[in-house]
Amino acid sequence: MELKIGYADFRALTDLTPRELKEEWLELRADGVYKMVEPQDSELTGAEAAGLTSHPTGNLLEPALQFPCTLKELKRFIADEGLTGQIDAFVMADWLMKHAFMTHRDTPRGTEQSSNSLVDSDVAINKRAETTLLNIIGALLSIMLSRTPGGTPQSVFKSQDAIADALVAHHPNVPGIKLRTLQEKFAAARKSLAAS
């Protein structure tokens, strides 16, 4: 099952307040994020207004990002709106772990696990769910270590090891957040993502 992001999740994941969204010509509503219609007294040129009100479907009466949305849809929206950097990687990782395990907590015991299992043996997870989690981790690593088309780093981290060090430093007493474990899981995640 694919993870879905609703209104509360969007608010928890992004650093954007409704006021900051309005500055970007966006309006947050219960069912999604909408492009704002140009006010009648606007002094924008036609090209400026067209840029600010461009919409994936062309219909400003529909949300540009409809809730619930997938991670892929959120990523596209963030990129399209120039909002890169508005989602903290640690907040996203915490959200993913919480929601991924909630989604799969009812998986029957005895489901096949690979030797690179993401979770302890007392929590069963099927191969497809594990691959999904590995791909999400791999995608997050890829984004965090990449640059924007303009050459700006997507995050403050310069390497996978720096991300692992930061996770260990921020979560010293959390089971599974150990340097060696993270290095193993990161390698498995990048391999899984490359194979997809």
Order of alpha helices (4+ residues) and beta strands (2+ residues): alpha-alpha-beta-beta-alpha-beta-alpha-alpha-alpha-alpha-alpha
